[in-house]
Amino acid sequence: MPDTPPTKKIWDRAAWRDASFFLRYLRPHFNVFIPALIALATTALLSVTFFKLTAEVVGKGLGGAKGPEWMAELQHSIFILAGIVTVQAFIAFWRIMLFAKASERALATLRRETYSRIIRLPMGTLNARRVGELASRLANDVESMRETLVVAIPMVIRHSVMLLGSLVLVLQISVKLALVMIATIPVVIVMIAIFGARIRKLTRKAQDDLATTQVVVEESLQSIISVKAFANEAHEMARYNQNLGNFLTTAIRAAAPRAAFVAFIIFAFSLALIVVTWVALRMLSEGQISSEELTQFAAFSAVIASSVGQFSELITQIQRTLGATDRVREILLEPTEPEAPDAPKVRFKGEIEMHDICFAYPTRPDAPVLREFSLQAKAGQRIALVGPSGSGKTTSISLLYRFYEPTSGRILIDGQPISEMALPTLRKNLALVPQEILLFGGSIRENIAYGKPDATEAEIIEAAKKANAHLFVEKLPEGYDTLVGERGTQLSGGQRQRIAIARAILADPAILILDEATSSLDAESERLVQDALDKLMENRTSIIIAHRLSTVRRCDQILVLSAGTIVERGTHEELVAKEGSLYGTLARLQLE
Ligand SMILES: Nc1ncnc2c1ncn2[C@@H]1O[C@H](COP(=O)(O)OP(=O)(O)OP(=O)(O)O)[C@@H](O)[C@H]1O
């Protein structure tokens, strides 16, 4: 996880950058947002007017107003007050609707952009961050922004207008009284500066802790079979609990400066109110203000006190959100893989050359994984990669996909360096049938069509037939519409493999990467899968991470990898004939 950035105060550049980050998403919705702001200010002004009118009539009533004229005036005022609340209710409805429209749309864009960033991050970055953490950013951090945008900011604006309006009215009654009230404002600002930075820092930590908690959830659910099989529910629960405990501690620690801030502001303001009341009553006894003005003054003071009380809570909420935006912004600033929307659709012949490749993973730069790795495959050839676990077979394939860039060496396809190709052009020419096949939640049809989203029904069925999948799919009650579980768990291993093969057949790549499954299937399934694979490998270059002798034997070239270097290469016959070869030993082991 990245280091915690330096603490920020509400007025420093970083805080403004956070605010402008928000604004960038809101700007396209200003046509809705600005009317919402105007509506908000209008309802707030109407509230102030309502209080002013009420205070005026009450003041007059208490001041001893009597007679039919007063009755008529009272009736008139009541009508106006009823009118104000009606208009206010009407505007309030539209204000909330407009605010929701602008904010939710802005946040949807933010979510969309964050997700699209996450999914396009290079493998190196994705390895460094865990899936659950990224998912949490998208869910929890954006949700925190949502609360601020939809609730806190409108409330701040409303209370600012009410506060200012009331101060102006107090100013009209008595400059002296208004000044006493205004004197408290610098206190609020100083308090925001003192507590705000701490609130933000702790919130950022709380959001990080929450993201770590999410990692446990995602990881345990992804491997739920292992969790249950090892009866490790309690262990996972303990892991979750520990992370949740950290979050809880930080969340509660973050509540302390918030509580102190709110409590202090309320205290300071109430104290100021006592002073103001004292001054006001003295002014009344000295005849500087009338009892009518005092009533009005009391009403405005109540509005001011409630606004300031709300204000302090709202400011802490905004501070919290500013803390949460940091990580989301970090993701948005992470460089993604280069985009190439207009990448040419070129079909490769399938000639592969990998020359003297050296590579270490960015997360472990000191541990070389491939050393002087070289591979040559003519179009249509079958190349087997064999070697002990961890020798670098999968890594060499990752480099062919350009998931990572080699430290040194060159990779060419059809004589062209892959580093100069647009990623979609390169990757659309490759198809992978992985060892562990995870299907996407959706129908079998959708899963097969994943290799070619615009495939017709006939093409899908044709591919399924070639993959020996059609017969079993047809037997399912809902056929191609059968929904496979989130991770395809409702199909057997052999069935999943055949779906993945159908997907690759439909994608029709020039180059096929096959990571042979190590788990053995029963003889019939094995035959069906093998037959499907043979059809798939026809007319394309295939690189097979091979575990079975039967596969290796039929390959044009076998590369034996050991600790990132190719130690032997040749055909099956050549390699077994070689005295003391590693391949010979592996082959004998399998035959025995
Ligand atoms: N994302 C990664 N980050 C850092 N190191 C990695 C990463 N993936 C693999 N490695 C390391 O690189 C080495 C080669 O791994 P690789 O997966 O290429 O081996 P393999 O030959 O395919 O093994 P297997 O047959 O078990 O799948 C291993 O030591 C492994 O720990």
The ligand as an ORCA input file, in Angstrom:
! r2SCAN-3c Opt
* xyz 0 1
  N       3.310    -12.077    -10.440
  C       4.480    -12.510     -9.971
  N       5.242    -11.711     -9.215
  C       6.438    -12.135     -8.744
  N       6.949    -13.343     -8.970
  C       6.239    -14.205     -9.722
  C       4.956    -13.827    -10.253
  N       4.477    -14.885    -10.945
  C       5.405    -15.848    -10.854
  N       6.466    -15.457    -10.124
  C       7.683    -16.222     -9.836
  O       8.336    -16.506    -11.050
  C       8.855    -17.823    -11.071
  C       8.346    -18.557    -12.323
  O       6.941    -18.716    -12.220
  P       6.060    -19.321    -13.373
  O       4.644    -19.217    -12.978
  O       6.459    -18.720    -14.665
  O       6.528    -20.841    -13.344
  P       5.914    -22.101    -14.098
  O       7.070    -22.774    -14.723
  O       4.812    -21.679    -14.992
  O       5.384    -22.945    -12.885
  P       4.123    -23.964    -12.806
  O       4.442    -25.131    -13.665
  O       4.099    -24.333    -11.365
  O       2.930    -23.214    -13.241
  C       8.450    -18.476     -9.786
  O       9.566    -18.483     -8.931
  C       7.374    -17.570     -9.232
  O       7.452    -17.518     -7.845
*
